[in-house]
């Protein structure tokens, strides 16, 4: 019956009688009340068919009808045809725009209403105040307030309430509270509005004060009041107030409210009270997806990734369907725990749910794959996205950079710029690190200029990264200049500079920086101390290291794992094994890295049994030995002939425990094969590393392993195999050339050596002192005096200005001495540009065995004996020569 006009209008039209206007108006109102757009459109159609659209009274009914039925387009069309829209139509249109979130359209419509000189009502102002509040448009809101006062509408309670709310939404609480206190009826709704907006504006203390005042006025809070107050407690970590509110919630019977319950769980998690959060969670009558997501994300925030994954499984068992935020939190847990299989399963579920292009989900998927090192998968997810913003670009670029794929990171940077993506500070930080790692100083200069233009250098962290970039490129003066330009010298910036001085061997400068940093009253952090400990090792100053250790204890950082491992390395370098062990024992819960540092220390000092005891103790305490642990054992044994075979034994144990070998493992095993001259076993491992290289894209890793294979074949006497491996290398660094030349030198094969030298000269590969030493040694052992002399004389002319050192002169002297050319050897000694060392004189003295010139012998002996008081070898050589020539009486 309610729609009799719509249903009977055709019958009345057949009788050629127009429907009564009051009947039409009633039916339009009915359509509005029922909010049925279909019937509203039919009613509008019949109005048009009956020629009633020009009737202003009916038209003014149709505007609010369409507004309430949710069709602003139809409402605007009807409104536009009105010759004289009344206040009701104007207000309905404004309210419609506010309701649909088109706040600026609402304000623009009001401007037109004023131009038509239509007086606004209290309802008009209420709608406009809501629009200003949402837009945070305090200027327009203030004008409206003046109009309201001017027309006397401030006496209407609901208008005044909206004025209060508008000021609160704009964070103008002085004005909001001023009007609020003038109101006779301070409703719960208005108290709640103030609390909510205090929290939204970050004024959490004020929100809690407001909640307390609300209680004092005996106004009973609603669930929204409780929720907002708990959020304030969460941000303030105010446990006492939160507990008080929890008791009040129980008293008012809101503990069964899902909205309040979820917020309570979140509050306890924010305050690190996990058991209390679980108690509330378990007590919820119903647990929706929000409940589970809060619990899961809270666990992730507190580093309880495995627990988060467990709760996710429980959630699925209860039949609760995850939302994008849930997937985000669970993928965060997978990232934190490196749970690759679980992360991949989630990815499949996300695809099934059609959420893979959801911004929140796709971003964390890229981050997950980047963090676990699956960069191909990260790139695949990234490529499938229809649009990419700066955050997801930076995530992918950072992933490449963190795993050492700097060229790929540079490609990301170039593509970002080509697509016109506006970069932010985080992006600048990432590309700065890439430029620093690659030593691209010119690009770094340009980047620095751009960062200045963008105003990013005002950020202390960004400036610290710039310091690090310049320092990594070896531009320490520029790094220091950036630090000097910072308005505040941060610990991070000082630490970057100290670390860089240490990395470049400028240990004294590192300590000078530390002194300046202390003079500014800045406290060092763990990274500062780590760099200073490394500088102490570089200075070979145990006293400096011990002084830094004392400072570490003073700052209470001796339990820091990073520092603990570096302390172990420091004391190990000086042979202070008891101090190394004490540093280890100071750690509350040593991880695999700390155990590994201790094991490496004892292996380096050939205390093999003690190292193995620590390996067993590590396992007993629940820390699983990783690849690095086993590598320390395998490599430690590999370097000693008597123990080298044990490398193979512990490699088998490593495999039995399910630990996969890496490149360093095979380098160690190949070293053991070379030490034992075990060619057959060496060939077996050579086959295995070929398979490893096929699955490893690291170019530098491939070169290191190939060089180790060459070294193994050289030491096993199989120079043909060594040469074959060398020839197959796509790229060869200096170490590969040096290793092969050393092998040929060991076998006295000068022809191959000089052929390799010619190849190096042709490709402009520079020689180093080790190659020169090996060439001269080979010539000496092979009796190739002429070749050796020519090479020595050609070093500076042919090989790019290389000058000889005492070690090379000793080789030449040894070559002359072995060939019986004692006079040339002695002349060489006399013409050396630096003082001969005891090795020089001992070399000539040994050659005097074949010389009957006792004047030369005595002169050489005196110099050899006095060059090093601790060396008794000259006396042994002297006695042997006297014995051989039977000249004891002389």
Secondary structure, 3 states (H helix, E strand, C coil): CCCHHHHHHHHHHHCCCCCCHHHHHHHHHHHHHHCCHHHHHHHHHHHHHCCCCCCHHHHHHHHHHHHHCCCHHHHHHHHHCCCCCCHHHHHHHHHHHHHCCCHHHHHHHHHHHHHCCCCCCHHHHHHHHHHHHHHCCHHHHHHHHHHHHHCCHHHCHHHHHHHHHHHHHCCCHHHHHHHHHHCCCCCHHHHHHHHHHHHHCCCHHHHHHHHHHHHHCCCCCCHHHHHHHHHHHHHHCCHHHHHHHHHHHHHHCCCCCHHHHHHHHHHHHHCCCHHHHHHHHHHCCCCCHHHHHHHHHHHHHCCCHHHHHHHHHHHHHCCCCCCHHHHHHHHHHHHHHCCHHHHHHHHHHHHHHCCCCCHHHHHHHHHHHHHCCCHHHHHHHHHCCCCCCHHHHHHHHHHHHHCCCHHHHHHHHHHHHHCCCCCCHHHHHHHHHHHHHHCCHHHHHHHHHHHHHHCHHHCHHHHHHHHHHHHHCCCHHHHHHHHHHCCCCCHHHHHHHHHHHHHCCCHHHHHHHHHHHHHCCCCCCHHHHHHHHHHHHHCCCHHHHHHHHHHHHHCCCCCCHHHHHHHHHHHHHCCCHHHHHHHHHCCCCCCHHHHHHHHHHHHHCCCHHHHHHHHHHHHHCCCCCCHHHHHHHHHHHHCCCCCCCHHHHHHHHHHHCCCCCCHHHHHHHHHHHHHHCCHHHHHHHHHHHHHHHHCCCCHHHHHHHHHHHHHHHHHCCCHHHHHHHHHHCCCCCHHHHHHHHHHHHHCCCHHHHHHHHHHHHHCCCCCCHHHHHHHHHHHHHHCCHHHHHHHHHHHHHHCCCCCCCHHHHHHHHHHHHHCCCHHHHHHHHHHCCCCCCHHHHHHHHHHHHHCCCHHHHHHHHHHHHHHCCCCCHHHHHHHHHHHHHCCCCC
